Amino acid sequence: MTVDPVRVAIAGSTGSIGRQTFEVIQAENDRVPGSYVVTGVSVNSSADAVVAQAAAFDIPLIVVADEATRCDVASRTSAAVEGDATALIADADVVVNGVVGFAGLEVTVETLRAGKRLALANKESLIAAGPVVQPLRSTPGAELVPVDSEHCALHQCLRASFESDREVSRLLLTASGGPFRGRTADDLAAVTVENALAHPTWSMGPKITIDSSTLMNKGLEVIEAHELYGTPYDQIEVVVHPQSVVHSMVEFTDGSTIAQLSMPTMKLPIGYALGYPNRIATPFGRIDWATLGSLDFEPPDLGTFRCLQLAYDAGRSGGTAPAWLSAANELAVETFLTGNLRWNEIADVCEAVLERHDGGIPHTVDDVIQADQEARRIADEVLQR
């Protein structure tokens, strides 16, 4: 029997998520040729990498945000080259949103609006625009499957319940603790960019790696869990688990806890989203139980890693507060990566911006964009001081 291939578009194809998506597709096609085809990709300005991807996977459409790069790519490939990221969506069954930061909002919104499956690795777009994105999830055909280890784990665990909205007691998000687990605020006063980029268990892009070091990544995931599953903040907890084998857990009202375990790899949640509701055949993250060793858990240090508490505060405030936090953090992390801000000042910037939040509630994408711009303006003022 011939099965139609799953048509996949990849936004942010040259980033970490994009590259690993190609690896998952290649592995599945090696098992069953033609299982997946890539209908289009988007990049900002990575010309060489995207031209190579287009040649290797016979990709018919490339979207390039940067105009100069677009002209360069168009001269080196037979693929159609455009500037509008939403052009990816029409021919795809699944759109993988691996764009980093607020820039991924457009792909999130338009994929759901088109009634397609969104494999979402861009947490900022959901966090910043939760009130706008939520109604789009009810579009006929629209599905949102999270592509990160924690929310993919929750997604799998929640499938154990027939009435998860009534039976869930707690969502437990695990955090590796990053490179600075166990360190005090005084210890971290003079850490370098190189120190913060040395994650002990995951290989990620620089922005997400810095967010992991401050636990902002986990704080944003708390907000995302609330948006994805409708769970109140008082029922979402974070536990530090340095081995990164238990990716998250759900505790049910009868006391049962369901956990999802695998060795650290983003290929498993990518494959889960591509194959959903079925599972792919390639065993990414398989555990060797004979050599696994111990699994440790401890509470997070909210005094040292203040970004986690700031995320809870922003989430509970609601409205555009999460958008303000996300924008302030993006600007602070960019400044840290250039060597013009100390690591422990990232939380200072975010806190100062949140203190000036105007209480806005977004109703449209334009409202979210305006909130993002205002928060960046204020963050820039704070950074200038």
N, C-alpha and C positions, 0 to 999 in steps of 0.2 A: 504494500500500500504506500502510495506517495503522500507525504505530508507537506503542506505548504510551509515554506520557511518563515520564521519570525523575523519581521523587518524592524531593524534597530537604528535609531538615530542617536548620535552621541554629541551632546553639547559640552564643550571643554575637552575635546578628544586627545589633546596632547598633555593634559595634566595627569596626575596619579590615577584618578578614577578612570579617565578615558583610556589610558594605556592598559590598565588591568582589564577593562571591559573587552578590549581586543583580544587579550590573552584568554579570557573565558570563552569568547566566541570561537577562537581558533581551536581550543581544546574540545569544545562540543562538536565543531565541524569535523575534527579529526575522528571523532567517534561515529558521528552520523553526518556524512557530507551534505552540505546544503541546509543544515538545521537553522542557521541564522545568516542573514545578509545585512550588511550595513548600507542604509539608504542615504545617509548624509552625516556630515560632521561639522562642528564649528570650532573655531579657535579665535584668539585675539590677534596674535602676531607671530606664531611659530610656523614660519613658512616651510622650512626644510622638513620638519617632523610631519606636518600634515600632508605634504606632497608625497612623502614616503608611505604614509598610511593609505592614501588614496590609491597609490599604485599597487600596494600589497593586497588590498581588499576590494579593488575595483569599485571604488565609491563614486557614485554619479554626481554628488552635490557636496560642495565645500562652502561653508559660510565663514567669512573672514571679517572681523570687526574693524581692524585697522586698514585704512584705505590704501596706503602705500604697499602694505603686505598683500592686500587683495590683488593688486595689479601684478605683483611678483608671482603669486601663486597661479593666477590665471595664465601667465605666460609659460608655466612649467607643467601644466596638466591638461588633460582632455575633459576633465570634469567641469560641470557648470559651477561657476564661482559667483556668489552673491554676498550682500552685506547684511541681509535681514535674517536674524536667527530663527524667526518663526517659520521660515521656509523649510526648515528641517521637519516640521511636524506632519505635514500633509500625507507623506508616503510611509510613515512609520506606524508600526503597531505599538512599539515601546520607545519612549524617549528617555535616555539616560541624561540627567542633568548633573554634570560634574563640574559646572562652572563654580569658581571660588568667589564667595562674597555676594553682596547685594546685586551684582550684575546678573545673577541667575534668576532674578524674579520674573523677567519676561517669559522665559522658557517655561517656568513653573505654571504661570497663569494661563498661557496660551495652550499648553498641552492639555491641562484639565478642561479648559473651555472647549477644546476640540473633541473631548470625550475619549481621550487616549490614556494608556497606562503610563504613568510618570514614575520612573525609577529615580528617586530623589536623593542625591548626595549633597545637594546645596541647602544646608539647613538654614542659612541666613534668610533666604527668600520666604520660607514658611514662618520663621520667627518674626521677621519684620512685618510681614503682610498677612499674618494669621487671620484677622477679621475679614480680609478681602478674599483670601484663598479658600476659606472654609466653605462658602456657598458653592464654589465651583466644583467641589468634590461630589456634589449631588448631580452633576451633569451626566446624562445617560452615557454609559460606557467608560466614564472616567474612573481611574483607579490610581491611588497613591501608594506605592510600595517603597518604604524607606531603604536607602542604600547606605547604611553605616552599621557598624557591628552591634551597637546597643539597641537601636530601634528595630533593626532586622530581628534581633533576638526577642524583643518584646512582641513583635508581630507574630513570630513563630509560637511563643509561649501562650499568647492570647487565643491561638487557635485551639487550645485545649479546653476552652470554655464555650458553652452554647449561648450563654448570656453574660458576656464579659462586662457589660456595663453595670450589672447587678452583682456579679460574683467576685469582682476584683477588690482585694483589700489594699494592696500596695503594689506600685511599680518600683523595682529596685534597679537603678542604673549603676553599672560597675564602672570604675575609673582606674586606670593603671596607676595613677598618681604622678605620671610624667617623670621627667629626669630629676625633679627636686623633692620627691617624696621623702618625708622625714626631716627635711631641712627647716630651720626657723627663718623668720623674717630677717633677722640680723645676718644669718648665713647668706641670704640671697640679695643683700644690698648691692653687691658688685658683680653679679653674674654677667657673663658675656652672651652675645648672640650665639656663639658657637656652643656654649654650655646649654642654652635653652633649646637648641635644635637637635641635641643628642638624646632623642627619645629612646627609652630602653626596650620597647617591644614593637613599635609600629614604624613603618616607613611612609611618611605623608609629606604633603607640600609644606613650605615654610610657615604659612599663616596658620594652618591647622595645628602644626607642631608647637608653635608658640602658644596658641590657645590651650593646648593640652598641658603645657608647662605651668600656666596660670590657673588651670581648671576652669577657665572661661568656656572652653569647649564643652565641658560637662554641664556648666550652667546653661549654655544655649541648648543643650540636649534635654535638659529638664523642661525648658519652655517648649521645645519641639514635641516632647512626649505629651505634654498637656494639650497641645494643638492637635496632635495626631490621634490621640485616644480619648480625649475629653476627661482625663483623670484630674481631680483637684490637686493643687500643689501640695496640700498637706498629706496627700497619699503618694507622693513621688519622692523617693529618697535616693541618696547617692552613697555608695559604699566603695572604698578603695580596695582594689584587688590587683596586686602588682603583676601576677602571672598573665593576666588578660586572656584567660581560658574560659571563664564564665563571663559571657558577654552582657547578660542582664537576666533578671528574674522577675517573675510575677507571683505574688502571694495572694491566694484566694481566701475567701471568707471562712472556709472550713479549716484553715491553717496549712493547707498544702502549698508548697512553693515549687513552681516549675521553672527550670533554668535551661538556657541554651548554651552548650559548650562546644568549642572547637579551638584549634590552634589559631593564633592571630593571623588572619589574612582577609583582605577586603574582597578577595575573589568569591568567597562564599556568599556574602550579601549581594554582590553584583549578580552572581548566578541565580540566586533566589529570586531576585526581581525580574531577571530576564525570563525565567521559566514559570513564574507564578501563574496559576495556582499549583502547578506541578513542580517537581524538583528536577534539577538537571542531573546528569549521570556522572559528572566528573567530581570526585570526592575531595574538594578543596578543604583544607583545615582538619583532615582526619587526625584523631588523637591516638598516639601510642600509649595505651594505658599502663603498660609495664614500666614505662620510664617517666611518666608524667610527674610524679612526686607530689608535693603538698600544694594545697590551694589555700591562700591566706586572705583574710578580710580585716579591714579596720575602718574606723570612721574618718572622714576628711577633716583636715585642719582648716577650719573656716577663718581663723585668725590670720594665718599666713597666706592662704589662698583666698583672698577676699572676693575675687571675681565670681566665685560660685554663689556666695550670698547675694551679691549684687544682681545676679541673674534671677534668683528667687524673688527679690524685691521688685525687679522690673516686671516679671511675669505676673505677680500679684497686683501690681498697679494697672496692668492691662493697657488697652488703647495703643498708643504709639510708643509707650515706654520701651518695649522690647526692640522696636526699630531704632530708637535713640541709643540704646545700649549697644546693639550690633554695629551701628555706624561709628560710635565713639571708639569701640574696641578695634574696628578695622583700621581707623586712622592712627590709633595709639600703637598698634602692632606694626604698621608700616613704618612709623617713626622709630620704634625700637629696632627694627631690622636694619635701618640706615645708621644706627649707632647714635641717634640723637635723643634717646629717651632711655632711662634706666628701667630694668625689668619690673621692679616693684612700683614704678610710677604708672604702669599700664592701668592698674586698678584705680590709682588716684584720678587719672583722666576720666575713666568711665564713671566714677562716683561723682565727680564734679559736674559732668554733663547731666547725669540723672537728677541731680539736685535742682537743675533748671528746667526739668521737663514741664511742658505746658499743659499736660493733661489731655492732649488731643486724642480723638478717636477716628481712625481712618475708615472711610466708606468706599473709596475708590483707589485704584493703583496710583493715580496722581497724588492722592493724599499721602500715601506711603512714601512716594518719591519726595514730596515736599518735607515730610518729617525727617527723612534721611538727610536731605540737604541742610535742614536747620540744625540737626544734631551735629553734622560735620562742621558747620560754621562755628558752633559753640565749642566743639572739640578743638578746632584750630585756634580759637581764642585761648583756650586753656593751655594748649601746647606752646603758644607764643609766650605765655607767662612763665 
